[in-house]
Amino acid sequence: MTIRVLIIDDSPLVRGVLQTIINEQSDMQVVGAAPDAIVARDMVRLLNPDVITLDIEMPKVDGLSFLRQLMEEAPRPVLMVSSHTEIGSDITFRALEIGAVDFVTKPKMNSQDGQNYGEMIAQKIRAAACARVNVRAPNRVPDAVAKPPESSESRKELAVDTPHVVVMGASTGGTEAIRVILEMMPTSCPPILIVQHIPENFTQPFAERLDRFCEIVVKQAENGEPLLPGHAYIAPGDIHLMMRSTGPHRYCAALVQARPVNLHRPSIDALFSSAAKSIGSGSIGVILSGMGKDGPAGLLKMKNSGARTIVQDEQTSVVFGMAQDAIALDAVDEILPLEKIGKRLLDIAEAPVDKAV
């Protein structure tokens, strides 16, 4: 089946680039291109596209306002097209809260990475076409959580035994799933390492946004820093996040500039494989919403090392792809709805490492 795509962007140049990329794919076609949200409203009704690419910052009606109305009146998968700016990243994450399934950055004109960008756009459109747009994560807490600032010296002083470590991977639909889980975590929770497939310029804003609304500390991982209870570490862009043992029940983050794994850097498989090697039965592996081959093989390594493994169920996933592949590999101990994963992680972490719960 051909995926029918509607492009909404006020830039004729961006519309042209996206149209060329999409029409070069054998399984998708552009059925319309609108310069603003007002024109797009009629096109949505007339063309009934399978997927919409939506510019966030537009004249007349902004992308967020159009998205809200679309999700109320004619919900369908929306792929946001965002700028690299701080303002652009904040609006992008708000769009994901409203119901967009994923986002891409605007194409870089005269870039040598044009082919890679085209492949990435095509993959995200395919994933969006499979998305469940009726799946919405619970709204985030309205007020930011006040936390004292941390220094690198204070982190060294706080280093303690951590018999359990959680490693988590997600792609399309994962940003909101991660938020839901982290908002449930108390400061006593085990360290959590996270690989989320998003553009590299957005990993720091993603961590900062989560940190504002979570009781635990959420930060972008730094090479060599100790993994502490009550902390979640987001993989930086374009580098693998792994973990290493520094002593009995003590671990640190390791940032490794190696080749992409499964076309991804950071890679979920790279993180999971390092957990299987460095902590084994003390680790808990989690795959959330997303499509692609990154994650299932690493989760199987974790299970074979004695770790507990969990995937998000189909009903609460925006895209049930990576989890489904992990199940097919027999890499999964438990399949849980999103709202139950956080509590389950805490239950497992409270038990001795060598005792099944």
N, C-alpha and C positions, 0 to 999 in steps of 0.2 A: 504494500500500500504506500502511495506517495504521501509524504507529509506536506500539508499545505501551510505555508508560512506568510504571515502579514508583518511587514516591516513598518515601524512607526518611529520616525526620526526627522528632526527639522533640518538636518544637514544633507543636502543633495549628494555630497561626496560620500558620506557614510552610508546613505541609502544605496548608492551605486556599488560600493565595496561589498556590502552585505548581500545585495542581490546577486552579484557575480559569484560569490562564494557558494551561496545556497543553490543557485541554478546549475552549478558545476557538479552537484551531487546527484547520483542516479536515483536516490530515494526521497528527494524533496524538491519542492518548487516554490517560488515566490508567487503568490496569487494577488498581491497588492502591496503598494508602498504609499504611506501617508506622511505628509509633512508635519502634521500636528494631531493632537488628540480629537479635535472637533471633527476633522475629516475622517479620522479612524473609526469613530463611533458608527458612522454609516457603513463603512467597509466591513466592520465586524458583523453587522446584521446581514449584509448582502453576500459576503464571501464565506462566512462561517469557517475561519481558518482553524487548523489544528493547533498551531503554535503562534504566538505573537512575540516579536522582539520589540521592546519598548525602551525608548530613550528616556532617561530619568529627568533630565533638565530640558524642558521645552517651553516655548512661548504659549500664550493663551491659556491652556490648561496644562498644569505640570503633570509629570508622569505618575506621581503618587495619587493625585486626585483621580486621574483616569483609571488607575489600577483598582482603587477602592470601588468605584462605580462598576467596573467590569466584573469584579468578584461578586458583587451583589446581584447584577443583572444577567450576565452571561459568562460565568466562570469558565476559564480554560487555561492551559499552561502558558505562562508568561516568562520570557527570558529577558531580564533587565540588561540594558547596555549602559554602562556607567563610566564616568571619568575617573582619573586616578587621584583626584583631589580629596582632601580630608572631608570637605562638605559632601562630595560625591559618595564617599564610602559610607558616611553616616546615613544618607538617604537610601543607599542600596540596602543596608541591613534593615531599615524600616520597611522597605518594599518586601523583603523576605518575610517579615512579620505579618504583613497584610495578606500575602498569598502568592507572591512570585515564587517560582520553583528554583530559579538559579539566576546567575548574572555573569556577564562577560564585560571586559573593558572595551572601550572604543578602539577600533582598529588604528594601528600606528601607520600613518602614511609614510611611504618611502622606506618602510622597514624591511630588513633582510629576513625577518621572521614571518613574512606573509603566508608562507605555506603552512607553518605550524599554527598560525592564528586561524587559518581557514579550517584546518583539521579539528582544532579545538571547538570552534563555533559549530561545526557539523555534529560533533559528538554531543555537545550540550543540547542541540536541537533534538537529536534522536532521544536523548534521555528525557527531555521535557515532554516529548510526544507520548512517552510512557507514564508520565507522572499522574498521580491521583490528586487533582486540584481540590477535591473536597476534604482532604486531610489538612487540618490546621493544628499547629501546636498551641497549647494554652497561652493566653496573653502573658507577657512578662510582668513582674512586679513593677508598680508604678514609680517607686522611689529608689534612688540609688542607695547602696549600703556603704556607710562610712567605715573606712578601714585605716589604721595607722600606716604611714609610709614605711616601706622596707628598704634596707640597704643591703648591699652584698655582704657586709660584715655581719649584720644581724642574721642573715641566712646561714652563714657558716656556724654561728654560735648556736643556732636552733637545730642543727643537724642531729637527727635521732634515728633509732632503728625503725625501719619501715618494712615489716615482713610481707606486706602486700603492696602491689603497684597495679593500677588500672591503666591499660592502654586502649585507645579508642580510635576508630577510623570512620570517616563519613565522606560522602560526596554530595550529589544533588539532593537537596532537602535536609542536609545534615546540620546546617548552621542553627536552625531553630531547635532541632532535636538535641543538639549539644547544650543549648541554653536551658532547655527544660531539665535535663539531668543535672547540670551544674548548679542550678538554682535550688535543688533539693539537698545539696551536699553541705554537711556541717563542717566546722573547722577541724574536726577530728578525723575526717575522711582520709583514706590513703592517697598518696600522690597519683595524679591523673595526667597521662601524656596523650596528646590529641594530634592527629593528622586530619585536617579538613582540606579537601581539594578546592582551593580558591586562589585567585591571582596573587602573586607574591606581595604586591603593594597593599593588600587588604588584610594580611595576617595580623599586623600590629593593631590596626583599628578594631579588628574582630576581637582580639584579646582584651583591649581596653574597654570595649563595649560590654563584654561579659563581666569584666571585673567590677564595673559600676553597679551591676545588679545581682551579684552573687555574694554570699557571706564569705566564701573562700577567696583566696587570692588567685586571680587568673592573669597570666602573663605570657608573653612570648618567650620561648625557651632560650636560654643562653648556654653556650658550650661549657661543660664542666661543672655547672652549678648542681649542688646536692638536691635530690628529690625529697621534698618535705611533705608531711601530712598537711591537709588543708590547702593544698596548692594544685592548680591545674596549669599545665604547660602546653601552649599552642606551638606547633611546628612553624618556624619561619618559612618564608617563601624561598623556593629554588635551592633548598638544602635538606638532606635527610635528617630527621630527628630519630635518634636511637637512645638506648639506655645502656649503662655499663655498671658493673659491680665495683664498689670501692672498698668493700669489706663485708663482713657478715651482716646481712639485712640493711646494707647501706648502698645507695645507688646514685648515679649522677646522670644528667642529660649529656648526650654527645651529638654534636652537629657535624655531619660528615658530607663533604662535597664529592660524592661519587656519582656515577652515571644514573640516569633515571631508571626506575624499576617499574615495569608495566606502563611505561610512558609518563610516569609521574615522579616528580621530585619537589617536595617530600613524598615519600611512598608509605602507604599503610603497611604493605608487606615488609618493608625494611624495618619499621618500628616493631611490628609483631615478631619478626625473626629475632631481633635483638632481645626482646623480652623473653622469648623461649630459651635463648642461650644464656642470658645473664641471671634470670630469676626463676624460670621454669614454673614449678607448682605454686609459687607465691604470686604469680601474675594472674590478672583477669582480663581477658580480651573481649572487646565489644565492637561489633560492626553495626552501624546505623544506616539510615537511608542513603541510597546511592546506586549508581550503575557503573559497571566496568569490572575489570579483572583484578584490580588492586585490592588486596585484603584477604580473600579466602585462603590462599595458599599459606600465608603467614599465620592465619588463625589455626589452620590444621597443625602447623609446627608447634604452636602454643599448646593445643590440646594434647598432642603426642608427648609434650614435655611435662604434662601433669597440670597445666593451667586450666582454670574454668573459662568457658567460652559462651558468649551470649550474642544473639542477634536480635534486632528490632523486627517485630512481626510485620506481615504484609499490610494489615488493616491500618496501622498507624504510620507506615512509611510513605513518603511522597513517591519514591521509586524503590521497588523491591527487586534489586538486581544483585548487588554484592552479597547481600544476606542469603538470597536464594542460591547463589553459586556456592556459598560456604556450606549450606545445608546439603547440597548435592555431593559435596566432598566428604560428608560426615565429619565436619570440623566443629559442629555446634552441640553444646550441651543443653542450652535452653533457648527457646524462642519466646520473647516477651513483648507485650505492648509497651510503648515508650514510657508511659506514666509509671510503670512498675520496675523499670530498669534501675533507677537510682536507689530505691530501697533494697533491691536484690544485691547490688554492689556492696552496700553497707552490711547486709547480713553475711555475705561471704567473707568480707574483710574482718568481721568480728570473730570468726572461727579460727582456730589454729590452722596453720598452713597445711599440715598433713591430715586434716580432718575434713571430709566432704560434708557439705551442708545443702 
